[in-house]
Amino acid sequence: MQLNVLVLNSGSSSLKFQVLAMPAETRICRGLVERIGSDRATMHFTSDRSQFKKSVKAGTHKEALEHIV
């Protein structure tokens, strides 16, 4: 059975993440939301299949997490 795990690293104005396929710990994707709390918040996303950067509304870490999940 494959289990995917969401790993979070929260800073004062950023939220980094990656999703790992267990038990091999193979990275599926990674990214971050930066400038949380400002009107210039940005989300970065990278996987084997795609990559993007976009402006997001993330006044709080909760709002940033909603963009991730």
C-alpha positions in Angstrom: 0.0 0.0 0.0 1.4 3.4 -1.0 1.0 6.3 1.4 1.6 9.9 0.5 2.9 12.2 3.2 2.7 16.1 3.2 5.7 17.6 4.9 5.4 21.3 5.9 8.1 23.8 7.0 6.6 27.0 8.3 8.6 30.3 8.7 7.5 33.7 9.7 6.4 34.7 6.2 6.6 31.5 4.2 5.3 28.0 4.0 7.4 25.3 2.3 6.0 21.9 1.4 6.7 18.6 -0.3 4.8 15.4 -0.8 6.6 12.1 -0.4 5.5 8.7 -1.5 6.2 6.2 1.3 7.9 4.0 2.2 10.5 4.8 -0.5 10.4 8.6 0.4 10.3 9.5 -3.3 9.4 13.2 -3.8 6.2 13.7 -5.8 6.2 17.5 -5.7 7.5 20.5 -3.7 6.9 24.2 -3.5 6.3 27.2 -1.2 4.1 30.1 -0.6 6.2 33.2 0.2 5.5 36.7 1.4 2.6 35.6 3.5 0.8 38.6 5.0 1.7 40.9 2.2 -0.2 41.8 -1.0 2.6 40.2 -3.0 2.2 36.6 -1.8 3.4 34.1 -4.4 3.1 30.3 -4.8 5.8 28.2 -6.4 5.1 24.6 -7.4 7.4 21.9 -9.0 6.8 18.3 -10.0 8.2 16.0 -12.7 5.3 17.0 -14.9 4.8 20.7 -14.3 6.1 23.8 -12.8 4.4 27.2 -12.1 4.6 30.4 -10.1 1.5 32.5 -9.4 0.3 35.3 -7.2 -2.1 34.2 -4.4 -4.1 35.8 -1.6 -2.4 34.6 1.5 -2.8 37.0 4.4 -2.3 34.2 6.9 -0.5 30.9 7.1 -4.0 29.2 7.1 -4.8 30.9 3.7 -1.4 29.8 2.4 -2.1 26.2 3.4 -5.4 26.3 1.6 -3.6 27.0 -1.6 -1.3 24.0 -1.0 -4.0 21.4 -0.2 
